[in-house]
């Protein structure tokens, strides 16, 4: 038996040994975490997302001990420099902490989702998936945390030691789906832990609303407590923005996300898992792949998406860079630009600035565009913390322009030049020497630098509201 298979057997044995309490409860047909009323997704013992459960412990053994095409992670997978977040943010700023962990700074609140600062995603300090890069924000650099959101109880999402550290420092509100509060209080008796069912709507502040919604997944802390605590996704609403956050999910037939898109969408941003999906025969029920993640983004009506659940802990067989490669191919196959859905790395951030009041935006001395309002300006930071793409959303006379900054500026020029041309022709948009030019069918051409527009927006954001140009 090779070393990998030996470690798999040892890990399964340790997991079984750690499940004694849960097995004792199950043998008495009692859920050790939750004893609430029956519902369409709780039968008194187990939770269900409506799908037939097809995989069990035998399939785990088959995967772990059989012939595998596993591409091992490197011992160290370098990440961008750690982020140092501000104390508070009035718009929305999301920092990837690694794997499925995030810091959300939204409308003055600081939230952590599925924070994991432990070295291993495991019940043990000596065995289990080990991180290959540091968290995207050092623990001591985290701002004061107002609330922690937990999507489910797997060890790569519910890290009880990290929760204990946060509780000791900030005593935040801890929100999670049904049954998981019992797990948290067993380790942190005075935790401000609360659990809620799907469709529960909570006020995090006067400006921030939270809704728990289903996902296609499962739960377990050991071998004998599968599906005894609930799992969920979150919808965050703040100051007119909607963000859909998924910790883990399978795709199934996609109908769940089509329904959630109809009922709650559209969304400005979807935060979606794109990793831990191979081998498909075993993982497809509960972990979608990048191609399916693109389908979920579209079903939700999300203008943008960022991908997580890859590149920090090796949970499955695909190599460390396979998820972003597969995401790029999926976007190309769907005819979508890469900036629509970006894979995140630890330490990188997504920012949506407070919506400035700009009824008119001057692009250059010759060209002026009437802007109803700026819906959103979002920066996607990539590659060693360098600003790689800007995504601009403008609303002009009720029509929204969304896309890469070059595309949006081109459309702005196009619309502005339709009437000045005086010929009824639609000017062509081209790129010359790094600039966008418009009006090849017009008497004159207008050229604008994309970064000049961003500087213009920055200047407007920095001015007091009463001092902004109108």
C-alpha positions, 0 to 999 in steps of 0.5 A: 500500500502506498503512502497516499492510500495509507493516509486515506485509511488513517484519516477515515479511521480517525474520522470514524473514531471522532464520530462516537457521540453522533453515532450514539445519538443516531442509534437512538434515532435522535438528531444531536444538533436539531430537534425542531418541527418537521418541514418539507426539508426536515423529516425529524432526523435528516435534512434534504434539498429534495434530491435522492441521496446516491453516494455514501461511505462505500463511495468515499472508500472507493474514491480514496483507495481506488485508482485515482488521477490525482494532480497533487498541489504544490507545497506552496502556491504563492498568493498576492500580498495580504490585504490590509482592509480599512476599518469600515467601508460605506460601499461594498468591498469583498476580500478573498481570505482563501478557499471559501473564506471572505471578508465582506465590508458592506454599508458600514458593516464588517462580515466574515463568511466561512472564516478558516484561519487554521492550517488544516481543513480537518478535525485534526491538527496532524492530518487532513488538507493543509493550506498552501498559502496564507490567508488573504488578510492576517488575523490581526489586520481584520477590522472589528467583526460585526457578524459571522455567516456560516453556510454549512458545517464541513471543516473547510467552512466551519472552523471552530477554532477560528470562530473561538478566536473571533468570539474572544476578540469581537463577540460578533453575532454568528448566523448559520442554518439550523443545527449548526449553532449546537456545534458552535456552542459546544466549543463556545458556550457563550457565543452569540450563535443563532440558527435559521431555516431557509427563506429566513430574512434578517436585518443586519442593520438598517441598510443591510438585509440577509436572506438564507436560501437553499443550495444543493449540498449536504453536511457532516462533522463525522461519519455518522451525522450526515445531513443532520444540520442544514446548509444554505446560501446567502443573499445580501442586500445593501443600499440597492445592491444584491449579492448572492453568495454560495459556499458549496453547491452541486448543479443538479438540473439547475432548476434551483438557481433558475427559481432563485434568479426569478424570485430574488434576482437580478444580482450585481454580483454572484460569489460562486465556488469553482473548485473541488469537482474531480472526479465527476462521478463522485463530486458532481452531486455536491460540487459544481464545476466551472462550466456549471458555475457559469450556468448558475451565474446566468440563471441568477441574472448576475452582472458579475461573478467571482470564483472561490473554493480553489487554490488553498486546500486540496480536497479533490483530484484536480490540480491547483490551477485547473479551476481557473483554466476551466473557467476561462474555457467555459466563458469562451464557450458561452461567448462571455468576456473573462471580466464577467467572471473572475477567479479570486486569489487570497488577498484580492478584493472586489469593490463597489463604490458608493453611488455618486450623483453624476447626472452629467459626465464629461469624458473630454473637452469635446464629448459630453454624455448625459448620464442618468446615474452611475449605477456602479463602479467596480474594480476587480483586482487580479495578479499580484494585487495589480488592477487588471480590469475595471468594470463600469456600469452606467445607466443612460436614459434607462439603458444600462451599459455593463462590461469592461471599461473599454467596451462601455466607453466605446458605447458611450462614444457611440451614443454621443456621436449618433446625433452630432454626426448629422448623417444618421450613421452609426460610428464605428468603434476602433482601437488605435495606439491604446486608445478608443476612437469613434466617429470614423463616419463623422466629420471629427473623431473623439478619442478618450483614454479609459484611465482618464475616465476612471480618474474622473470618477475618482475625483468625483467620489472624493468630493463632498456630495454638495461639491460634485459637478452636476 
